[in-house]
Amino acid sequence: MSSDIAKLRTKIDVLDRRIVGLLNRRLGTVARIGELKAKLGLKSYSKSRTREILRNVAAANRGPHSKRQLERIWRAVVAASVELQDRHARPRR
């Protein structure tokens, strides 16, 4: 039984590394958007874009997590994205 748990935990570790890699790629793209928004004088946060992202994520959800659980996760991702865009919007010294 404990060897089964160890194998499953190893799978989780592999998946976590993949998720981190994907999040880093996403945030890299977010940073580029932040730079463009700064040049155009646009705000980092867009309520309508956040709603669109949450709708897209909910539509892609095949479980086992609920829409509410996934939305909480994605709101954290969006918050990190806005924070990163804000950093890129500030003039560099």
PyRosetta script that sets phi, psi and omega in degrees:
from pyrosetta import init, pose_from_sequence

init()
pose = pose_from_sequence("MSSDIAKLRTKIDVLDRRIVGLLNRRLGTVARIGELKAKLGLKSYSKSRTREILRNVAAANRGPHSKRQLERIWRAVVAASVELQDRHARPRR")
pose.set_psi(1, -48.0)
pose.set_omega(1, -178.6)
pose.set_phi(2, -66.7)
pose.set_psi(2, -28.8)
pose.set_omega(2, 176.4)
pose.set_phi(3, -70.7)
pose.set_psi(3, -31.2)
pose.set_omega(3, 175.3)
pose.set_phi(4, -65.4)
pose.set_psi(4, -42.0)
pose.set_omega(4, 178.1)
pose.set_phi(5, -64.0)
pose.set_psi(5, -42.8)
pose.set_omega(5, 179.5)
pose.set_phi(6, -60.8)
pose.set_psi(6, -41.9)
pose.set_omega(6, 178.8)
pose.set_phi(7, -64.4)
pose.set_psi(7, -42.4)
pose.set_omega(7, 179.3)
pose.set_phi(8, -66.9)
pose.set_psi(8, -37.6)
pose.set_omega(8, 177.6)
pose.set_phi(9, -65.6)
pose.set_psi(9, -35.4)
pose.set_omega(9, 175.8)
pose.set_phi(10, -63.2)
pose.set_psi(10, -41.4)
pose.set_omega(10, 176.7)
pose.set_phi(11, -61.6)
pose.set_psi(11, -41.7)
pose.set_omega(11, 178.2)
pose.set_phi(12, -61.1)
pose.set_psi(12, -42.9)
pose.set_omega(12, 179.3)
pose.set_phi(13, -60.0)
pose.set_psi(13, -42.0)
pose.set_omega(13, 178.1)
pose.set_phi(14, -63.8)
pose.set_psi(14, -46.2)
pose.set_omega(14, 179.3)
pose.set_phi(15, -63.0)
pose.set_psi(15, -40.7)
pose.set_omega(15, 178.3)
pose.set_phi(16, -59.4)
pose.set_psi(16, -42.3)
pose.set_omega(16, 178.6)
pose.set_phi(17, -63.5)
pose.set_psi(17, -39.2)
pose.set_omega(17, 178.0)
pose.set_phi(18, -66.0)
pose.set_psi(18, -41.4)
pose.set_omega(18, 178.8)
pose.set_phi(19, -62.6)
pose.set_psi(19, -43.9)
pose.set_omega(19, 178.2)
pose.set_phi(20, -60.3)
pose.set_psi(20, -43.7)
pose.set_omega(20, 177.7)
pose.set_phi(21, -59.6)
pose.set_psi(21, -44.3)
pose.set_omega(21, 179.0)
pose.set_phi(22, -66.6)
pose.set_psi(22, -40.9)
pose.set_omega(22, 177.3)
pose.set_phi(23, -62.7)
pose.set_psi(23, -40.1)
pose.set_omega(23, 177.7)
pose.set_phi(24, -63.8)
pose.set_psi(24, -39.6)
pose.set_omega(24, 176.5)
pose.set_phi(25, -64.4)
pose.set_psi(25, -42.1)
pose.set_omega(25, 179.1)
pose.set_phi(26, -62.1)
pose.set_psi(26, -46.5)
pose.set_omega(26, -178.6)
pose.set_phi(27, -67.6)
pose.set_psi(27, -29.5)
pose.set_omega(27, 173.8)
pose.set_phi(28, -63.2)
pose.set_psi(28, -41.3)
pose.set_omega(28, 176.9)
pose.set_phi(29, -67.7)
pose.set_psi(29, -40.2)
pose.set_omega(29, 177.2)
pose.set_phi(30, -59.5)
pose.set_psi(30, -42.2)
pose.set_omega(30, 179.6)
pose.set_phi(31, -60.8)
pose.set_psi(31, -40.8)
pose.set_omega(31, 178.4)
pose.set_phi(32, -64.3)
pose.set_psi(32, -40.5)
pose.set_omega(32, 177.6)
pose.set_phi(33, -63.7)
pose.set_psi(33, -40.8)
pose.set_omega(33, 178.3)
pose.set_phi(34, -59.5)
pose.set_psi(34, -40.8)
pose.set_omega(34, 178.1)
pose.set_phi(35, -63.8)
pose.set_psi(35, -42.4)
pose.set_omega(35, 179.1)
pose.set_phi(36, -66.6)
pose.set_psi(36, -42.8)
pose.set_omega(36, 178.2)
pose.set_phi(37, -61.0)
pose.set_psi(37, -39.7)
pose.set_omega(37, 179.2)
pose.set_phi(38, -62.2)
pose.set_psi(38, -43.3)
pose.set_omega(38, 179.4)
pose.set_phi(39, -64.2)
pose.set_psi(39, -33.6)
pose.set_omega(39, -178.6)
pose.set_phi(40, -89.4)
pose.set_psi(40, -4.3)
pose.set_omega(40, -179.8)
pose.set_phi(41, 74.0)
pose.set_psi(41, 25.8)
pose.set_omega(41, -179.7)
pose.set_phi(42, -93.0)
pose.set_psi(42, 153.2)
pose.set_omega(42, 177.2)
pose.set_phi(43, -73.1)
pose.set_psi(43, 153.3)
pose.set_omega(43, 179.5)
pose.set_phi(44, -69.8)
pose.set_psi(44, -39.7)
pose.set_omega(44, -174.3)
pose.set_phi(45, -97.1)
pose.set_psi(45, 133.4)
pose.set_omega(45, 175.2)
pose.set_phi(46, -128.0)
pose.set_psi(46, 112.7)
pose.set_omega(46, -179.9)
pose.set_phi(47, -59.5)
pose.set_psi(47, -41.1)
pose.set_omega(47, -179.2)
pose.set_phi(48, -66.7)
pose.set_psi(48, -37.6)
pose.set_omega(48, 178.1)
pose.set_phi(49, -67.6)
pose.set_psi(49, -38.4)
pose.set_omega(49, 177.2)
pose.set_phi(50, -61.9)
pose.set_psi(50, -45.1)
pose.set_omega(50, 177.7)
pose.set_phi(51, -59.9)
pose.set_psi(51, -41.3)
pose.set_omega(51, 179.3)
pose.set_phi(52, -63.1)
pose.set_psi(52, -44.2)
pose.set_omega(52, 178.9)
pose.set_phi(53, -60.4)
pose.set_psi(53, -46.5)
pose.set_omega(53, -179.1)
pose.set_phi(54, -64.2)
pose.set_psi(54, -37.6)
pose.set_omega(54, 175.6)
pose.set_phi(55, -63.8)
pose.set_psi(55, -43.7)
pose.set_omega(55, -180.0)
pose.set_phi(56, -63.0)
pose.set_psi(56, -42.4)
pose.set_omega(56, -180.0)
pose.set_phi(57, -65.8)
pose.set_psi(57, -43.6)
pose.set_omega(57, 179.4)
pose.set_phi(58, -61.9)
pose.set_psi(58, -39.0)
pose.set_omega(58, -180.0)
pose.set_phi(59, -67.4)
pose.set_psi(59, -30.6)
pose.set_omega(59, -179.4)
pose.set_phi(60, -83.0)
pose.set_psi(60, -12.6)
pose.set_omega(60, -175.3)
pose.set_phi(61, -68.5)
pose.set_psi(61, 124.1)
pose.set_omega(61, 175.9)
pose.set_phi(62, -117.1)
pose.set_psi(62, 15.4)
pose.set_omega(62, 178.6)
pose.set_phi(63, 82.3)
pose.set_psi(63, 175.2)
pose.set_omega(63, 12.1)
pose.set_phi(64, -85.4)
pose.set_psi(64, -2.1)
pose.set_omega(64, -177.2)
pose.set_phi(65, -82.7)
pose.set_psi(65, 155.0)
pose.set_omega(65, 179.5)
pose.set_phi(66, -78.8)
pose.set_psi(66, 164.4)
pose.set_omega(66, 176.6)
pose.set_phi(67, -58.5)
pose.set_psi(67, -40.7)
pose.set_omega(67, -178.7)
pose.set_phi(68, -64.2)
pose.set_psi(68, -42.7)
pose.set_omega(68, 179.2)
pose.set_phi(69, -63.0)
pose.set_psi(69, -46.0)
pose.set_omega(69, -178.9)
pose.set_phi(70, -65.2)
pose.set_psi(70, -37.9)
pose.set_omega(70, 178.3)
pose.set_phi(71, -62.9)
pose.set_psi(71, -39.6)
pose.set_omega(71, 177.3)
pose.set_phi(72, -60.5)
pose.set_psi(72, -44.3)
pose.set_omega(72, 178.9)
pose.set_phi(73, -61.6)
pose.set_psi(73, -47.0)
pose.set_omega(73, -175.6)
pose.set_phi(74, -70.4)
pose.set_psi(74, -30.8)
pose.set_omega(74, 175.2)
pose.set_phi(75, -62.9)
pose.set_psi(75, -35.9)
pose.set_omega(75, 176.4)
pose.set_phi(76, -66.9)
pose.set_psi(76, -39.6)
pose.set_omega(76, 177.8)
pose.set_phi(77, -64.0)
pose.set_psi(77, -44.3)
pose.set_omega(77, 179.4)
pose.set_phi(78, -64.0)
pose.set_psi(78, -42.2)
pose.set_omega(78, 178.8)
pose.set_phi(79, -60.6)
pose.set_psi(79, -42.4)
pose.set_omega(79, 177.5)
pose.set_phi(80, -64.4)
pose.set_psi(80, -36.6)
pose.set_omega(80, 179.6)
pose.set_phi(81, -65.9)
pose.set_psi(81, -45.0)
pose.set_omega(81, 179.4)
pose.set_phi(82, -63.4)
pose.set_psi(82, -42.0)
pose.set_omega(82, 178.5)
pose.set_phi(83, -59.9)
pose.set_psi(83, -42.7)
pose.set_omega(83, 178.9)
pose.set_phi(84, -65.6)
pose.set_psi(84, -41.7)
pose.set_omega(84, 178.2)
pose.set_phi(85, -63.5)
pose.set_psi(85, -39.6)
pose.set_omega(85, 177.3)
pose.set_phi(86, -59.7)
pose.set_psi(86, -40.4)
pose.set_omega(86, 177.7)
pose.set_phi(87, -62.8)
pose.set_psi(87, -37.8)
pose.set_omega(87, -178.7)
pose.set_phi(88, -77.1)
pose.set_psi(88, -19.5)
pose.set_omega(88, 179.7)
pose.set_phi(89, -79.5)
pose.set_psi(89, -22.2)
pose.set_omega(89, -179.2)
pose.set_phi(90, -75.9)
pose.set_psi(90, 143.0)
pose.set_omega(90, 176.3)
pose.set_phi(91, -62.5)
pose.set_psi(91, 140.5)
pose.set_omega(91, 179.3)
pose.set_phi(92, -88.3)
pose.set_psi(92, 145.5)
pose.set_omega(92, -180.0)
pose.set_phi(93, -105.1)
pose.dump_pdb("model.pdb")
